[in-house]
Amino acid sequence: MNQAIQIQDGFEMRDDVMVLTLVVSGLIMYCHVSAIAADDMATFYQAHQFDLEEMISECVENEQWDENGVIHINANAIGA
């Protein structure tokens, strides 16, 4: 499935989870990235922004999100 994906720059922190905002075919979606300490989020985001974008794109193409439309990524899968 070829969908237009826009990943907004930056992130929010909610309940010790990094939250990225996406626009997918005109709909707002979110990606929750877990397993990152709050103090490390900014550094992790800068170091892995493009890796995150690639993983998010793959998840959208494969329709891998929960019943609320949220994509979940474990940071350990990226930084490994």
Secondary structure as a PSIPRED ss2 file (coil, helix, strand):
# PSIPRED VFORMAT (PSIPRED V4.0)

   1 M C   1.000  0.000  0.000
   2 N C   1.000  0.000  0.000
   3 Q C   1.000  0.000  0.000
   4 A C   1.000  0.000  0.000
   5 I E   0.000  0.000  1.000
   6 Q E   0.000  0.000  1.000
   7 I E   0.000  0.000  1.000
   8 Q C   1.000  0.000  0.000
   9 D C   1.000  0.000  0.000
  10 G C   1.000  0.000  0.000
  11 F C   1.000  0.000  0.000
  12 E E   0.000  0.000  1.000
  13 M E   0.000  0.000  1.000
  14 R E   0.000  0.000  1.000
  15 D C   1.000  0.000  0.000
  16 D C   1.000  0.000  0.000
  17 V E   0.000  0.000  1.000
  18 M E   0.000  0.000  1.000
  19 V E   0.000  0.000  1.000
  20 L E   0.000  0.000  1.000
  21 T E   0.000  0.000  1.000
  22 L E   0.000  0.000  1.000
  23 V E   0.000  0.000  1.000
  24 V E   0.000  0.000  1.000
  25 S C   1.000  0.000  0.000
  26 G C   1.000  0.000  0.000
  27 L E   0.000  0.000  1.000
  28 I E   0.000  0.000  1.000
  29 M E   0.000  0.000  1.000
  30 Y E   0.000  0.000  1.000
  31 C E   0.000  0.000  1.000
  32 H E   0.000  0.000  1.000
  33 V E   0.000  0.000  1.000
  34 S E   0.000  0.000  1.000
  35 A C   1.000  0.000  0.000
  36 I C   1.000  0.000  0.000
  37 A C   1.000  0.000  0.000
  38 A H   0.000  1.000  0.000
  39 D H   0.000  1.000  0.000
  40 D H   0.000  1.000  0.000
  41 M H   0.000  1.000  0.000
  42 A H   0.000  1.000  0.000
  43 T H   0.000  1.000  0.000
  44 F H   0.000  1.000  0.000
  45 Y H   0.000  1.000  0.000
  46 Q H   0.000  1.000  0.000
  47 A H   0.000  1.000  0.000
  48 H H   0.000  1.000  0.000
  49 Q H   0.000  1.000  0.000
  50 F H   0.000  1.000  0.000
  51 D H   0.000  1.000  0.000
  52 L H   0.000  1.000  0.000
  53 E H   0.000  1.000  0.000
  54 E H   0.000  1.000  0.000
  55 M H   0.000  1.000  0.000
  56 I H   0.000  1.000  0.000
  57 S H   0.000  1.000  0.000
  58 E H   0.000  1.000  0.000
  59 C H   0.000  1.000  0.000
  60 V H   0.000  1.000  0.000
  61 E H   0.000  1.000  0.000
  62 N C   1.000  0.000  0.000
  63 E C   1.000  0.000  0.000
  64 Q C   1.000  0.000  0.000
  65 W C   1.000  0.000  0.000
  66 D C   1.000  0.000  0.000
  67 E C   1.000  0.000  0.000
  68 N C   1.000  0.000  0.000
  69 G C   1.000  0.000  0.000
  70 V E   0.000  0.000  1.000
  71 I E   0.000  0.000  1.000
  72 H E   0.000  0.000  1.000
  73 I E   0.000  0.000  1.000
  74 N E   0.000  0.000  1.000
  75 A C   1.000  0.000  0.000
  76 N H   0.000  1.000  0.000
  77 A H   0.000  1.000  0.000
  78 I H   0.000  1.000  0.000
  79 G H   0.000  1.000  0.000
  80 A C   1.000  0.000  0.000
